[in-house]
Amino acid sequence: MENAYGGLAIIACGSFFILLGVFLWKKGDQQVQFWEALLDVIGDLLTFQLPIFCTFRAWAVFSWLIGFGILLITIVALVAKYIS
């Protein structure tokens, strides 16, 4: 049962990043579209310019990518643990 708390903490961390992304998206410039922000984030990651995101919405998309990535990895790990 002690491992369940670690899984819950990781899920809470992923949820935090998703909620942070929602907050940053609402705080950001209304003129920036989702696809533009997503392409900016992907371009910055591919060129290793991690901390040089230009807008709040780019940070929001980056936060969503981290949050959904954490949740996806956690769910896959938990399912693999219970299957084996």
All heavy atoms as an XYZ file, in Angstrom:
667
protein
N       0.809     -1.198      0.000
C       0.000      0.000      0.000
C       0.852      1.262      0.000
O       0.386      2.321     -0.382
C      -0.919     -0.045      1.225
C      -1.979      0.998      1.213
S      -3.111      0.675     -0.145
C      -4.338      1.862      0.176
N       2.120      1.158      0.420
C       2.956      2.351      0.458
C       3.285      2.868     -0.945
O       3.567      4.031     -1.120
C       4.246      2.110      1.238
C       5.227      1.160      0.562
C       5.065     -0.279      0.993
O       4.286     -0.560      1.897
O       5.736     -1.123      0.397
N       3.252      2.008     -1.947
C       3.514      2.449     -3.311
C       2.332      3.212     -3.897
O       2.497      3.954     -4.860
C       3.856      1.255     -4.207
C       5.194      0.658     -3.849
O       6.045      1.340     -3.290
N       5.389     -0.598     -4.154
N       1.158      3.040     -3.358
C      -0.020      3.742     -3.858
C       0.107      5.250     -3.640
O      -0.344      6.037     -4.464
C      -1.279      3.216     -3.178
N       0.728      5.654     -2.550
C       0.888      7.078     -2.291
C       1.847      7.722     -3.291
O       1.660      8.870     -3.671
C       1.368      7.326     -0.867
C       0.352      6.909      0.164
C       0.657      5.944      1.114
C      -0.916      7.475      0.178
C      -0.275      5.554      2.049
C      -1.857      7.097      1.114
C      -1.522      6.136      2.046
O      -2.447      5.761      2.972
N       2.863      7.003     -3.708
C       3.778      7.518     -4.727
C       3.068      7.704     -6.050
O       3.275      8.709     -6.745
N       2.219      6.746     -6.417
C       1.446      6.861     -7.656
C       0.485      8.034     -7.604
O       0.318      8.760     -8.588
N      -0.145      8.221     -6.450
C      -1.063      9.362     -6.303
C      -0.314     10.687     -6.377
O      -0.828     11.664     -6.935
C      -1.822      9.259     -4.981
C      -2.887      8.169     -4.915
C      -3.490      8.118     -3.514
C      -3.958      8.412     -5.944
N       0.893     10.735     -5.823
C       1.684     11.965     -5.885
C       2.075     12.285     -7.331
O       2.041     13.449     -7.746
C       2.925     11.824     -5.011
N       2.421     11.262     -8.099
C       2.788     11.490     -9.493
C       1.571     11.943    -10.296
O       1.661     12.856    -11.127
C       3.419     10.218    -10.089
C       4.763      9.948     -9.412
C       3.604     10.347    -11.588
C       5.387      8.636     -9.772
N       0.423     11.333    -10.054
C      -0.810     11.748    -10.735
C      -1.177     13.180    -10.335
O      -1.602     13.973    -11.176
C      -1.947     10.758    -10.437
C      -1.655      9.423    -11.132
C      -3.295     11.308    -10.881
C      -2.609      8.316    -10.780
N      -1.002     13.533     -9.074
C      -1.272     14.906     -8.622
C      -0.323     15.894     -9.298
O      -0.729     17.000     -9.671
C      -1.148     14.997     -7.109
N       0.927     15.499     -9.499
C       1.903     16.357    -10.170
C       1.494     16.576    -11.627
O       1.543     17.708    -12.130
C       3.283     15.727    -10.077
S       4.584     16.706    -10.816
N       1.090     15.523    -12.308
C       0.617     15.658    -13.689
C      -0.608     16.542    -13.779
O      -0.722     17.381    -14.673
N      -1.531     16.367    -12.836
C      -2.740     17.198    -12.807
C      -2.397     18.661    -12.547
O      -3.011     19.565    -13.116
C      -3.705     16.698    -11.739
O      -4.084     15.379    -12.012
N      -1.406     18.898    -11.700
C      -0.960     20.266    -11.433
C      -0.450     20.933    -12.702
O      -0.776     22.096    -12.982
C       0.132     20.277    -10.359
C       0.814     21.606    -10.224
C       0.177     22.660     -9.595
C       2.074     21.815    -10.747
C       0.796     23.902     -9.486
C       2.704     23.032    -10.650
C       2.061     24.083    -10.013
N       0.354     20.222    -13.485
C       0.874     20.799    -14.722
C      -0.253     21.108    -15.709
O      -0.214     22.115    -16.413
C       1.902     19.869    -15.374
C       3.280     20.030    -14.803
C       3.838     19.035    -14.041
C       4.016     21.176    -15.034
C       5.106     19.170    -13.503
C       5.282     21.329    -14.509
C       5.833     20.332    -13.743
N      -1.261     20.251    -15.768
C      -2.386     20.499    -16.665
C      -3.165     21.737    -16.207
O      -3.519     22.601    -17.018
C      -3.286     19.260    -16.743
C      -2.535     18.135    -17.465
C      -4.597     19.579    -17.465
C      -3.221     16.802    -17.411
N      -3.416     21.853    -14.905
C      -4.133     23.022    -14.388
C      -3.304     24.294    -14.538
O      -3.853     25.369    -14.811
C      -4.514     22.799    -12.929
C      -5.572     21.719    -12.704
C      -5.788     21.503    -11.208
C      -6.864     22.081    -13.394
N      -1.998     24.188    -14.386
C      -1.123     25.338    -14.617
C      -1.215     25.786    -16.071
O      -1.253     26.986    -16.366
C       0.324     24.998    -14.257
C       1.357     26.082    -14.512
C       1.108     27.270    -13.592
C       2.759     25.526    -14.324
N      -1.274     24.818    -16.979
C      -1.429     25.144    -18.395
C      -2.732     25.863    -18.676
O      -2.775     26.804    -19.470
N      -3.816     25.429    -18.037
C      -5.114     26.096    -18.207
C      -5.024     27.541    -17.708
O      -5.507     28.472    -18.375
C      -6.221     25.323    -17.473
C      -7.513     26.115    -17.439
C      -6.438     23.966    -18.124
N      -4.400     27.740    -16.551
C      -4.245     29.088    -16.007
C      -3.427     29.969    -16.947
O      -3.801     31.110    -17.244
C      -3.575     29.025    -14.633
C      -3.182     30.368    -14.092
C      -4.131     31.244    -13.612
C      -1.846     30.758    -14.089
C      -3.769     32.488    -13.123
C      -1.471     31.995    -13.615
C      -2.436     32.860    -13.129
N      -2.300     29.454    -17.441
C      -1.453     30.243    -18.329
C      -2.140     30.524    -19.661
O      -1.943     31.580    -20.254
C      -0.123     29.523    -18.559
C       0.820     29.475    -17.362
C       2.020     28.596    -17.675
C       1.254     30.863    -16.960
N      -2.946     29.560    -20.128
C      -3.652     29.774    -21.395
C      -4.648     30.923    -21.268
O      -4.757     31.770    -22.151
C      -4.372     28.493    -21.817
C      -4.988     28.605    -23.169
C      -6.281     28.912    -23.459
C      -4.327     28.442    -24.424
N      -6.469     28.934    -24.823
C      -5.279     28.649    -25.435
C      -3.024     28.132    -24.792
C      -4.972     28.559    -26.776
C      -2.714     28.034    -26.129
C      -3.677     28.250    -27.097
N      -5.363     30.981    -20.156
C      -6.331     32.066    -19.948
C      -5.636     33.403    -19.732
O      -6.169     34.450    -20.091
C      -7.222     31.747    -18.757
C      -8.192     30.625    -19.050
C      -9.087     30.335    -17.872
C     -10.050     29.207    -18.206
N     -10.919     28.868    -17.097
N      -4.442     33.379    -19.154
C      -3.693     34.601    -18.895
C      -3.019     35.131    -20.160
O      -2.724     36.310    -20.267
C      -2.634     34.323    -17.826
C      -1.916     35.528    -17.327
C      -1.066     35.152    -16.143
C      -0.260     36.306    -15.628
N      -1.069     37.352    -15.052
N      -2.815     34.278    -21.147
C      -2.065     34.639    -22.345
C      -2.824     35.523    -23.316
O      -3.995     35.865    -23.127
N      -2.135     35.881    -24.372
C      -2.664     36.741    -25.419
C      -3.765     36.020    -26.190
O      -3.580     34.902    -26.651
C      -1.522     37.128    -26.364
C      -1.953     38.089    -27.439
O      -3.039     38.687    -27.311
O      -1.200     38.240    -28.415
N      -4.898     36.687    -26.362
C      -6.042     36.079    -27.042
C      -5.806     35.905    -28.544
O      -6.488     35.123    -29.193
C      -7.293     36.933    -26.824
C      -7.680     37.082    -25.367
C      -8.090     35.764    -24.735
O      -8.686     34.922    -25.389
N      -7.756     35.590    -23.486
N      -4.830     36.623    -29.106
C      -4.572     36.547    -30.540
C      -3.792     35.290    -30.937
O      -3.806     34.905    -32.096
C      -3.789     37.791    -30.988
C      -4.510     39.088    -30.718
C      -5.842     39.180    -31.457
O      -5.958     38.729    -32.581
N      -6.841     39.751    -30.792
N      -3.103     34.683    -30.002
C      -2.286     33.496    -30.297
C      -3.188     32.273    -30.319
O      -3.890     31.986    -29.352
C      -1.164     33.328    -29.246
C      -0.355     32.091    -29.529
C      -0.281     34.548    -29.213
N      -3.196     31.569    -31.431
C      -4.004     30.362    -31.581
C      -3.260     29.159    -31.015
O      -2.046     29.178    -30.846
C      -4.324     30.125    -33.059
C      -5.096     31.246    -33.706
C      -6.458     31.441    -33.057
O      -7.132     30.478    -32.715
N      -6.858     32.684    -32.872
N      -4.027     28.093    -30.737
C      -3.443     26.889    -30.155
C      -2.362     26.292    -31.052
O      -1.282     25.939    -30.593
C      -4.532     25.843    -29.887
C      -3.980     24.514    -29.463
C      -3.506     24.328    -28.175
C      -3.910     23.454    -30.359
C      -2.988     23.114    -27.783
C      -3.399     22.236    -29.972
C      -2.938     22.063    -28.681
N      -2.658     26.180    -32.343
C      -1.703     25.527    -33.253
C      -0.432     26.345    -33.405
O       0.660     25.793    -33.539
C      -2.351     25.261    -34.608
C      -3.446     24.262    -34.479
C      -4.780     24.497    -34.579
C      -3.317     22.868    -34.166
N      -5.486     23.343    -34.361
C      -4.614     22.325    -34.103
C      -2.241     22.033    -33.931
C      -4.854     20.992    -33.822
C      -2.478     20.695    -33.650
C      -3.770     20.195    -33.601
N      -0.554     27.651    -33.375
C       0.631     28.507    -33.442
C       1.498     28.306    -32.202
O       2.730     28.185    -32.304
C       0.203     29.966    -33.561
C       1.334     30.944    -33.663
C       0.851     32.388    -33.737
O      -0.352     32.607    -33.932
O       1.699     33.277    -33.597
N       0.869     28.260    -31.033
C       1.618     28.047    -29.795
C       2.247     26.652    -29.781
O       3.400     26.487    -29.353
C       0.707     28.229    -28.584
N       1.505     25.648    -30.261
C       2.040     24.287    -30.300
C       3.249     24.202    -31.214
O       4.274     23.598    -30.862
C       0.961     23.305    -30.749
C       1.379     21.837    -30.836
C       1.733     21.301    -29.460
C       0.278     21.010    -31.468
N       3.169     24.813    -32.394
C       4.307     24.790    -33.317
C       5.498     25.563    -32.758
O       6.652     25.174    -32.974
C       3.889     25.333    -34.679
C       2.921     24.439    -35.455
C       2.489     25.132    -36.738
C       3.532     23.087    -35.747
N       5.251     26.664    -32.032
C       6.344     27.388    -31.378
C       7.042     26.509    -30.343
O       8.271     26.478    -30.263
C       5.835     28.655    -30.697
C       5.526     29.763    -31.678
O       5.995     29.676    -32.836
O       4.813     30.711    -31.282
N       6.257     25.797    -29.555
C       6.829     24.927    -28.520
C       7.633     23.802    -29.160
O       8.764     23.515    -28.744
C       5.722     24.354    -27.606
C       6.254     23.250    -26.726
C       5.124     25.458    -26.769
N       7.073     23.154    -30.175
C       7.786     22.056    -30.832
C       9.065     22.572    -31.486
O      10.122     21.941    -31.396
C       6.866     21.357    -31.851
C       5.763     20.606    -31.102
C       7.655     20.389    -32.728
C       4.693     20.033    -31.993
N       8.991     23.728    -32.124
C      10.184     24.318    -32.730
C      11.248     24.650    -31.703
O      12.444     24.414    -31.926
N      10.833     25.201    -30.564
C      11.791     25.522    -29.505
C      12.413     24.258    -28.911
O      13.606     24.241    -28.594
C      11.135     26.345    -28.404
C      10.863     27.777    -28.828
O      11.427     28.206    -29.861
O      10.079     28.449    -28.137
N      11.625     23.212    -28.755
C      12.171     21.967    -28.210
C      13.140     21.303    -29.189
O      14.163     20.761    -28.771
C      11.046     21.005    -27.852
C      10.190     21.389    -26.654
C       9.042     20.410    -26.491
C      11.028     21.437    -25.394
N      12.812     21.333    -30.469
C      13.684     20.705    -31.460
C      15.008     21.435    -31.618
O      16.018     20.832    -31.963
C      12.973     20.602    -32.807
C      11.828     19.592    -32.867
C      11.161     19.645    -34.231
C      12.318     18.192    -32.572
N      15.020     22.739    -31.364
C      16.255     23.512    -31.471
C      16.910     23.728    -30.106
O      17.806     24.562    -29.984
C      15.988     24.865    -32.149
O      15.006     25.570    -31.392
C      15.520     24.672    -33.569
N      16.451     23.007    -29.090
C      17.008     23.043    -27.728
C      16.982     24.447    -27.127
O      17.906     24.866    -26.459
C      18.439     22.491    -27.708
C      18.518     21.059    -28.131
C      19.079     20.718    -29.351
C      18.008     20.070    -27.325
C      19.140     19.401    -29.745
C      18.064     18.742    -27.719
C      18.636     18.404    -28.933
N      15.920     25.199    -27.379
C      15.741     26.517    -26.782
C      14.659     26.438    -25.710
O      13.676     27.167    -25.732
C      15.347     27.520    -27.854
C      16.388     27.723    -28.904
C      15.928     28.688    -29.973
O      14.833     29.220    -29.921
N      16.774     28.918    -30.944
N      14.834     25.533    -24.772
C      13.805     25.217    -23.794
C      13.276     26.426    -23.024
O      12.073     26.629    -22.959
C      14.322     24.141    -22.837
C      13.331     23.577    -21.851
C      12.187     22.898    -22.577
C      14.013     22.608    -20.927
N      14.116     27.277    -22.440
C      13.538     28.356    -21.627
C      13.169     29.612    -22.410
O      12.890     30.632    -21.832
C      14.646     28.665    -20.631
C      15.892     28.342    -21.361
C      15.559     27.198    -22.284
N      13.165     29.568    -23.735
C      12.960     30.774    -24.521
C      11.588     30.779    -25.176
O      11.441     31.128    -26.327
C      14.088     30.924    -25.567
C      15.440     30.766    -24.911
C      14.033     32.275    -26.241
C      16.603     30.829    -25.851
N      10.565     30.341    -24.481
C       9.216     30.435    -25.021
C       8.769     31.884    -24.955
O       9.019     32.584    -23.982
C       8.249     29.558    -24.237
C       8.553     28.091    -24.326
C       8.413     27.286    -23.228
C       8.966     27.513    -25.505
C       8.669     25.934    -23.293
C       9.235     26.166    -25.600
C       9.086     25.372    -24.487
N       8.080     32.332    -25.994
C       7.776     33.759    -26.138
C       6.490     34.193    -25.434
O       6.377     35.330    -25.033
C       7.677     34.114    -27.612
S       9.212     33.852    -28.495
N       5.511     33.311    -25.317
C       4.205     33.744    -24.814
C       3.753     32.852    -23.662
O       4.276     31.755    -23.456
C       3.158     33.664    -25.935
O       3.023     32.300    -26.343
C       3.548     34.512    -27.134
N       2.767     33.358    -22.929
C       2.147     32.551    -21.886
C       1.515     31.299    -22.486
O       1.517     30.238    -21.887
C       1.081     33.339    -21.137
C       1.620     34.242    -20.076
C       1.438     35.610    -20.161
C       2.291     33.730    -18.989
C       1.924     36.441    -19.187
C       2.782     34.560    -18.004
C       2.602     35.924    -18.104
N       0.956     31.450    -23.668
C       0.284     30.313    -24.288
C       1.282     29.241    -24.701
O       0.965     28.056    -24.662
C      -0.561     30.780    -25.458
C      -1.754     31.575    -24.943
C      -2.859     31.610    -25.898
N      -4.072     32.077    -25.225
C      -5.216     32.177    -25.804
N      -5.347     31.835    -27.062
N      -6.270     32.596    -25.136
N       2.484     29.616    -25.076
C       3.509     28.614    -25.373
C       3.884     27.862    -24.096
O       4.051     26.638    -24.109
C       4.733     29.276    -25.988
N       4.004     28.591    -23.000
C       4.280     27.931    -21.720
C       3.119     27.033    -21.316
O       3.316     25.973    -20.721
C       4.556     28.959    -20.628
C       5.959     29.465    -20.665
C       6.371     30.677    -21.101
C       7.134     28.756    -20.267
N       7.720     30.766    -21.005
C       8.220     29.615    -20.490
C       7.372     27.490    -19.750
C       9.535     29.234    -20.209
C       8.676     27.113    -19.475
C       9.725     27.978    -19.699
N       1.897     27.452    -21.626
C       0.723     26.637    -21.309
C       0.762     25.322    -22.076
O       0.531     24.254    -21.506
C      -0.559     27.400    -21.638
N       1.086     25.379    -23.370
C       1.156     24.162    -24.171
C       2.282     23.260    -23.661
O       2.118     22.044    -23.561
C       1.349     24.513    -25.669
C       1.649     23.280    -26.486
C       0.114     25.209    -26.197
N       3.416     23.852    -23.315
C       4.527     23.070    -22.764
C       4.118     22.395    -21.456
O       4.424     21.227    -21.219
C       5.743     23.975    -22.551
C       6.950     23.266    -22.027
C       7.594     22.313    -22.793
C       7.455     23.551    -20.775
C       8.713     21.655    -22.321
C       8.567     22.916    -20.295
C       9.204     21.955    -21.062
N       3.402     23.124    -20.621
C       2.924     22.570    -19.355
C       1.939     21.421    -19.604
O       1.978     20.400    -18.910
C       2.263     23.671    -18.525
O       1.743     23.172    -17.331
N       1.064     21.579    -20.598
C       0.135     20.502    -20.946
C       0.876     19.269    -21.444
O       0.529     18.143    -21.096
C      -0.853     20.954    -22.009
C      -1.907     21.877    -21.513
C      -2.388     21.971    -20.235
C      -2.625     22.839    -22.266
N      -3.352     22.935    -20.163
C      -3.515     23.484    -21.387
C      -2.594     23.225    -23.593
C      -4.380     24.489    -21.804
C      -3.454     24.231    -24.005
C      -4.335     24.852    -23.122
N       1.910     19.476    -22.260
C       2.686     18.342    -22.760
C       3.342     17.577    -21.601
O       3.337     16.349    -21.577
C       3.748     18.812    -23.757
C       3.236     19.296    -25.106
C       4.392     19.856    -25.940
C       2.536     18.190    -25.856
N       3.884     18.313    -20.649
C       4.487     17.667    -19.484
C       3.425     16.935    -18.671
O       3.605     15.778    -18.291
C       5.217     18.704    -18.601
C       6.460     19.222    -19.315
C       5.616     18.091    -17.260
C       7.146     20.348    -18.579
N       2.317     17.600    -18.400
C       1.259     17.000    -17.578
C       0.670     15.751    -18.204
O       0.536     14.717    -17.551
N       0.316     15.823    -19.489
C      -0.253     14.652    -20.153
C       0.786     13.539    -20.302
O       0.455     12.362    -20.227
C      -0.848     15.028    -21.516
C      -2.149     15.755    -21.405
C      -2.312     17.010    -21.973
C      -3.215     15.213    -20.713
C      -3.505     17.688    -21.881
C      -4.427     15.884    -20.602
C      -4.567     17.122    -21.184
N       2.049     13.924    -20.497
C       3.111     12.917    -20.560
C       3.266     12.179    -19.241
O       3.392     10.944    -19.216
N       3.253     12.922    -18.138
C       3.352     12.298    -16.817
C       2.174     11.363    -16.573
O       2.342     10.239    -16.114
C       3.446     13.376    -15.718
C       4.797     14.073    -15.759
C       3.206     12.773    -14.328
C       4.894     15.273    -14.833
N       0.968     11.841    -16.883
C      -0.213     11.003    -16.666
C      -0.193      9.758    -17.549
O      -0.533      8.660    -17.077
C      -1.485     11.806    -16.918
C      -1.815     12.876    -15.877
C      -3.069     13.623    -16.278
C      -1.982     12.264    -14.504
N       0.218      9.896    -18.792
C       0.269      8.752    -19.692
C       1.275      7.715    -19.219
O       0.977      6.513    -19.164
C       0.606      9.211    -21.116
C       0.671      8.117    -22.162
C      -0.732      7.564    -22.400
C       1.252      8.655    -23.443
N       2.462      8.163    -18.833
C       3.491      7.236    -18.340
C       3.029      6.563    -17.057
O       3.230      5.359    -16.867
C       4.823      7.981    -18.145
C       5.397      8.367    -19.508
C       5.815      7.135    -17.365
C       6.568      9.311    -19.435
N       2.403      7.305    -16.170
C       1.921      6.741    -14.908
C       0.842      5.697    -15.145
O       0.864      4.622    -14.542
C       1.373      7.851    -14.000
O       2.384      8.830    -13.815
C       0.938      7.303    -12.661
N      -0.102      5.998    -16.025
C      -1.180      5.048    -16.299
C      -0.628      3.782    -16.941
O      -1.010      2.669    -16.562
C      -2.263      5.708    -17.173
C      -3.014      6.761    -16.351
C      -3.229      4.678    -17.725
C      -3.915      7.651    -17.167
N       0.289      3.931    -17.887
C       0.892      2.753    -18.521
C       1.664      1.932    -17.494
O       1.579      0.694    -17.476
C       1.793      3.176    -19.702
C       2.651      2.019    -20.191
C       0.956      3.724    -20.830
N       2.407      2.588    -16.609
C       3.157      1.869    -15.583
C       2.235      1.142    -14.615
O       2.501     -0.014    -14.238
C       4.074      2.835    -14.831
N       1.144      1.783    -14.213
C       0.211      1.137    -13.296
C      -0.501     -0.045    -13.944
O      -0.679     -1.090    -13.321
C      -0.810      2.148    -12.771
C      -0.263      3.197    -11.795
C      -1.347      4.225    -11.484
C       0.239      2.549    -10.530
N      -0.874      0.103    -15.209
C      -1.538     -1.009    -15.899
C      -0.554     -2.150    -16.093
O      -0.915     -3.327    -15.888
C      -2.106     -0.525    -17.256
C      -2.537     -1.693    -18.126
C      -3.286      0.414    -17.025
N       0.680     -1.848    -16.464
C       1.688     -2.894    -16.642
C       1.983     -3.604    -15.324
O       2.219     -4.810    -15.298
C       2.971     -2.301    -17.206
N       1.937     -2.862    -14.228
C       2.182     -3.457    -12.910
C       1.054     -4.431    -12.562
O       1.337     -5.519    -12.039
C       2.268     -2.349    -11.857
C       2.434     -2.840    -10.454
C       2.432     -1.679     -9.482
C       2.356     -2.168     -8.065
N       2.227     -1.063     -7.119
N      -0.168     -4.049    -12.827
C      -1.289     -4.922    -12.467
C      -1.467     -6.083    -13.424
O      -2.042     -7.101    -13.064
C      -2.578     -4.103    -12.350
C      -2.589     -3.236    -11.126
C      -2.681     -1.859    -11.230
C      -2.489     -3.794     -9.853
C      -2.681     -1.054    -10.106
C      -2.491     -2.999     -8.725
C      -2.581     -1.628     -8.855
O      -2.569     -0.840     -7.754
N      -1.004     -5.941    -14.667
C      -1.096     -7.042    -15.623
C      -0.105     -8.137    -15.279
O      -0.419     -9.324    -15.350
C      -0.873     -6.529    -17.061
C      -2.089     -5.742    -17.519
C      -0.635     -7.686    -18.027
C      -1.927     -5.103    -18.874
N       1.123     -7.730    -14.901
C       2.155     -8.747    -14.623
C       2.067     -9.346    -13.248
O       1.273     -9.108    -12.450
C       3.537     -8.130    -14.788
O       3.732     -7.095    -13.853
